Amino acid sequence: MDGNRVVFKRRLKAALEQRRIGSPLSSTPCRAARAAATSMTAAAIAAVVAGLLDAVGVGLFLLPVPYILTAVVGVWRSAQRYEGPPKWAFLAKVAVIVWGAIMILI
């Protein structure tokens, strides 16, 4: 049995190093959301600088808000149903509120 554990640990370590698994906040969907919010902010600034209507700039800036709110509500509800240690549910709620605020302000 110990030989199997050693082999399993080696394979797991190799797989983790190969995939470079990081924190959940550095995952591809989070990076994509950050990039989308940042690009919408850039598009809004470009629209204002180009002399378009202010409503166009505001509309572009607020375009990702429905996605952000959906993500915040989903994480919040999941944290309420979490059956593990309460600290993780609390930290998830704090993290998603901070993330949502930052994404809307960027």
C-alpha positions as CSV (number, residue, x, y, z in Angstrom):
1,M,0.0,0.0,0.0
2,D,2.8,2.5,0.9
3,G,4.3,2.0,-2.6
4,N,0.9,3.0,-4.2
5,R,0.7,6.1,-2.0
6,V,4.2,7.2,-3.0
7,V,3.4,6.7,-6.7
8,F,0.1,8.6,-6.2
9,K,1.8,11.5,-4.4
10,R,4.4,11.7,-7.2
11,R,1.8,11.7,-9.9
12,L,-0.4,14.3,-8.1
13,K,2.6,16.6,-7.5
14,A,3.6,16.3,-11.1
15,A,0.1,17.1,-12.3
16,L,-0.2,20.1,-10.0
17,E,3.1,21.4,-11.1
18,Q,2.2,20.9,-14.7
19,R,-1.1,22.7,-14.4
20,R,0.3,25.3,-12.0
21,I,-2.9,25.3,-10.0
22,G,-3.2,28.6,-8.1
23,S,-5.8,30.2,-5.9
24,P,-9.4,30.2,-7.1
25,L,-9.0,34.0,-7.7
26,S,-6.3,33.4,-10.3
27,S,-8.4,31.0,-12.3
28,T,-9.2,31.6,-15.9
29,P,-12.9,32.7,-15.5
30,C,-11.8,35.3,-12.9
31,R,-9.0,36.6,-15.2
32,A,-11.5,36.7,-18.1
33,A,-14.0,38.7,-16.0
34,R,-11.2,41.1,-14.9
35,A,-10.1,41.6,-18.5
36,A,-13.7,42.2,-19.6
37,A,-14.3,44.7,-16.9
38,T,-11.0,46.5,-17.6
39,S,-11.6,46.5,-21.4
40,M,-15.1,47.9,-20.8
41,T,-13.6,50.7,-18.7
42,A,-11.1,51.4,-21.5
43,A,-13.9,51.4,-24.1
44,A,-16.0,53.8,-22.0
45,I,-13.0,56.2,-21.6
46,A,-12.3,55.9,-25.3
47,A,-15.9,56.7,-26.1
48,V,-15.9,59.8,-23.9
49,V,-12.5,60.9,-25.4
50,A,-13.8,60.4,-28.9
51,G,-16.6,62.8,-28.2
52,L,-19.5,60.3,-28.3
53,L,-22.5,60.8,-26.1
54,D,-21.9,60.4,-22.4
55,A,-24.6,57.8,-22.3
56,V,-22.5,55.6,-24.6
57,G,-19.6,55.8,-22.2
58,V,-21.8,55.1,-19.1
59,G,-23.5,52.2,-20.9
60,L,-20.1,50.6,-21.9
61,F,-18.9,51.1,-18.3
62,L,-22.0,49.4,-16.8
63,L,-22.2,46.6,-19.3
64,P,-20.5,43.9,-17.1
65,V,-22.6,44.8,-14.0
66,P,-25.3,42.1,-14.6
67,Y,-22.5,39.4,-14.7
68,I,-20.9,40.8,-11.6
69,L,-24.2,40.9,-9.7
70,T,-25.0,37.4,-10.8
71,A,-21.7,36.1,-9.6
72,V,-22.0,37.9,-6.2
73,V,-25.5,36.5,-5.6
74,G,-24.4,33.0,-6.6
75,V,-21.5,33.0,-4.3
76,W,-23.5,34.5,-1.5
77,R,-26.2,31.9,-1.7
78,S,-23.7,29.1,-2.0
79,A,-22.0,30.4,1.1
80,Q,-25.3,30.4,3.0
81,R,-25.8,26.7,2.1
82,Y,-22.2,25.7,2.9
83,E,-22.2,22.9,5.5
84,G,-18.5,23.1,6.4
85,P,-16.8,25.4,8.9
86,P,-18.6,28.7,9.1
87,K,-15.4,30.8,8.7
88,W,-15.1,29.7,5.1
89,A,-18.7,30.7,4.3
90,F,-18.0,34.1,6.0
91,L,-14.7,34.6,4.1
92,A,-16.4,33.7,0.8
93,K,-19.1,36.4,1.4
94,V,-16.4,39.0,2.3
95,A,-14.3,38.0,-0.7
96,V,-17.2,38.2,-3.2
97,I,-18.3,41.6,-1.9
98,V,-14.8,43.0,-2.1
99,W,-14.4,41.5,-5.6
100,G,-17.8,42.8,-6.8
101,A,-17.0,46.3,-5.5
102,I,-13.6,46.3,-7.2
103,M,-15.0,45.0,-10.5
104,I,-17.7,47.7,-10.5
105,L,-15.2,50.5,-9.6
106,I,-12.6,49.5,-12.2
